[in-house]
């Protein structure tokens, strides 16, 4: 294979573009998503379960609402008292309000829902509506 300096320059350019794209996109996503809690959502035969990571909050600082087929989690992380006599080397904790809205994949009974908060993890259990639960149909042979 003959050496082609143009091909090597093109390869170098592609690598540089990738480096700048990755670092620029990563820094944007870090600043935009800081206030969105991480969530797991799964369904069983009878219920929909939502688990949200909300460290540093108390249960009374979290609001849960269901409007139509959208679940919304809201809250606010309060800023800890800043130490004036100290020189900070890192200050990465974020403070402020957050809101996360999630479309519900099934119909739920909100009046029978219950929530628990333990070790910074909110677990919300929403019973599935009867008409949305899977039903088995027996087959009769003739």
C-alpha positions in Angstrom: 0.0 0.0 0.0 1.4 3.4 -1.0 1.7 6.1 1.6 -0.9 8.8 1.1 -0.4 11.9 3.2 -3.9 13.1 2.3 -5.5 10.0 3.8 -3.5 10.4 7.0 -4.6 14.1 7.3 -8.2 13.1 6.8 -7.9 10.5 9.5 -6.3 13.0 11.9 -9.1 15.5 11.1 -11.8 12.9 11.8 -10.1 12.1 15.1 -10.0 15.8 16.1 -13.6 16.3 15.1 -14.6 13.3 17.3 -12.6 14.7 20.3 -14.2 18.1 20.0 -17.7 16.7 19.4 -17.5 14.3 22.4 -16.2 16.8 24.8 -18.6 19.6 23.8 -21.6 17.3 23.9 -20.6 15.7 27.2 -20.2 19.1 28.9 -23.5 20.3 27.6 -25.3 17.2 28.8 -23.7 17.5 32.2 -24.9 21.1 32.7 -28.4 20.5 31.3 -29.2 17.2 33.1 -27.9 18.0 36.6 -31.4 18.5 37.9 -33.1 15.5 36.4 -33.3 12.5 38.8 -32.4 9.1 37.5 -35.4 6.8 37.3 -36.1 3.1 36.8 -39.7 2.1 35.7 -41.0 -1.4 35.3 -44.3 -3.2 35.3 -45.4 -6.5 36.7 -48.7 -8.2 36.1 -50.5 -6.1 38.7 -48.5 -2.9 39.2 -46.2 -0.2 37.7 -43.2 0.5 39.8 -41.1 3.7 39.6 -37.8 4.1 41.5 -36.1 7.5 41.5 -32.8 8.4 43.0 -33.2 11.6 45.1 -30.2 11.9 47.4 -30.1 14.5 50.1 -33.9 15.1 50.1 -36.5 14.4 52.7 -39.9 12.8 51.8 -41.7 16.1 52.5 -39.6 17.9 49.9 -40.8 15.7 47.1 -44.1 16.2 45.2 -45.6 13.4 43.1 -48.5 14.0 40.7 -50.3 12.0 38.0 -52.2 13.9 35.4 -53.7 11.8 32.7 -51.0 9.4 31.6 -48.1 11.5 32.9 -46.3 11.1 36.2 -44.4 14.1 37.5 -41.8 14.2 40.2 -40.9 17.7 41.6 -38.7 18.9 44.4 -35.9 21.2 45.4 -32.4 20.6 46.7 -31.5 23.2 49.3 -28.0 24.6 49.3 -25.9 23.6 52.4 -24.4 26.4 54.4 -21.2 27.5 52.7 -18.1 27.7 54.9 -16.8 31.3 54.5 -13.4 30.6 56.2 -12.5 27.8 53.8 -11.0 27.6 50.4 -13.0 25.2 48.2 -11.0 22.8 45.9 -14.2 21.3 44.5 -17.8 22.3 44.6 -19.8 20.0 42.4 -23.0 19.5 44.3 -25.9 21.2 42.6 -28.8 23.0 44.2 -32.2 24.2 43.0 -35.5 22.9 41.9 -36.1 19.9 39.6 -39.0 18.4 37.7 -39.2 15.1 35.8 -42.3 14.1 33.8 -42.6 10.5 32.6 -45.3 9.1 30.3 -47.0 6.1 31.9 -47.1 3.1 29.6 -50.2 1.7 31.2 -53.3 3.0 33.0 -52.9 3.1 36.8 -55.1 3.6 39.8 -53.7 6.7 41.5 -56.0 6.5 44.5 -54.5 3.1 45.5 -50.8 4.1 44.9 -48.3 4.2 47.6 -44.7 5.6 47.9 -41.8 4.9 50.2 -38.5 6.8 50.6 -35.4 5.0 51.9 -31.7 5.9 51.6 -32.4 8.5 49.0 -34.4 6.2 46.7 -38.1 6.9 46.2 -40.2 3.8 45.3 -43.6 4.5 43.9 -46.0 1.6 43.4 -49.0 2.3 41.1 -51.5 -0.5 40.8 -52.5 -1.2 37.2 -56.1 -0.5 36.2 -58.2 -3.7 35.9 -58.9 -3.0 32.2 -55.2 -2.7 31.5 -54.1 -6.0 33.1 -53.4 -8.9 30.9 -56.2 -11.5 30.8 -56.0 -15.1 29.9 -58.7 -16.7 27.8 -59.5 -20.3 28.2 -59.9 -22.4 25.0 -62.6 -25.0 24.9 -62.2 -27.9 22.6 -65.3 -29.1 20.6 
